[in-house]
Amino acid sequence: MQGAVTRSRKGTHGGSGGKSPPAAAKMKTSKRETSQKAETLRSNVQNWAAKIGVRPRRVQIQHMTTKWASCSPAGRICLSKDLLQEDTAFQEAVIVHELLHLRVPNHGKLFKSLMNAYLPEWEEAARGRVGRVCGYRDPS
């Protein structure tokens, strides 16, 4: 794995078996909202990819327990489904982080300079989040 935005384990997610009809209706709305949020996230990835000048081969949103996202050497970007519940500033910090790995494979000075150039407020967006983004760990 070339790069990843990590986080602490958050616990398990249970299924929806045995829910009452109102809960089932709420879940359908939730699935529609999740689908819309996923499309928005994918669109943001494509917009940032164009700004940065990179072309990810594939972007997928999946269940990830210990990372917010990852990037493979083959150019595949994987984003955690949990990222859909986060604010746009944090989503963008994670997106830019992973897309920059298509240019720079490590978290060295060049990588951090590019993070600061494309998203000067990325450290503020990461503050208070579980885990770390680009080596930034909230001191709290």
N, C-alpha and C positions, 0 to 999 in steps of 0.2 A: 504494500500500500504506500503510495507516494506521500500523501498528506491527509491529515484528518483533524477535525475540530472535536476534541474529546469532552466528555462530561462524566459526572458521577452516575452510578447506577441509580435509577429512580424508582425501582420496585416493579411489580408485575401489573399487567393490565388484564382484567377479567373479561370474560365473554358476556354475551347479552341474553343467554338462555333464561327462560322463565320470566321475562319482563311483562308487565301489564300493557294493554293496548296503548294507553297514553304515552308510556315510556317508549314503546315501539315507534309511535308516530314521531316522537321527539328525536329518536335515533335516525329516522329517515331524513328529517330536516338537517340533522347533524351531518349525515353523509353527503347531502347536497352542498351544504356549506363547506365541508371538507374538500369536496371536489372542486368547488369554486376557488377556495384558497390554494389548492394544489396547482390549478391552472395559473393563478396569479403568480405563485412562486416560480413556476416554470418560465413564465413570461419575463419575470425579473431576472432570472438566470440568463436568458437570451439577450435581454437589454444590456446587462453588465458584460456579457461575453463580447458583444459588439463594441462597447466602449473600451474594453481592455485589448481587444484584437485577438481573441482566442476562439476556438471552435470545439466545444466539448463534443465527443462522439455520441454520448448518451447521457441523459439526465434522468435519474429515477428517484422517486420518493418512496421510502420503505421504513419499516420498523427497525430502529437501531436503539440498543439499550445503553451503550456507553459512549456514543459519539453523536455530535450534532450533524456531522457530514464527513465525507471522505472523497478522495480523488485517486483514481488508479493511474499508473503510468500510461495505460492505453487511452486515457482521456475520458473515462467514465466518472461522472459526478453523482454521488449518492447523497441524498438529503434525508434526514430523519423526519418521520411524520410528525414528531413532537414540535418540530420547527414551525409547523403551520399555526401553532398556538402562540408563538412569540411575536413581538412587535416588529414592524418593518425595519427599523434601524438595526436590530440584532440579526434579522434574516439577511439583510444586505451585507453585514460584516462577515457572516458565514459564507455567503455566496461569493463575495470578492475574494475571501481567503482561499476557497477551493479553486476558483478560476485562476488565481495567480499561480497556483501549483502547476498549471499547464505551461507556465513560463519558467518558474523557479521551483525546483523540487524540495528546497529546504526552507528553514525559517531564519536564514541569515540576514545580514544587513540589507542586501538588495531587496529581499522579500518584504521586510518591515518598511523600507523606504517606499516601495510600491503600494503597500497597504495604506501608508500615510498619505501618499499622493492621490490615490483614488478615493479614499474614505478617511479623511483626517479625524473624524470622530469615532473611529472603530473601537478604540479602547473604552470610551464612554459607553458605547452600545453594549459592550461585553461586561461591563461592571455589574456585579451582583448576580451574574448567571452561574449556574452550576457548571463546573468544569472550566475549560480554558479555550481561548481562541488565540492562535498564533503566539503561544508562549505567555500570553497575558493571564495572570491568575489574580483574581480579586483578593486583596489583602484581608478582607473581612471574614 
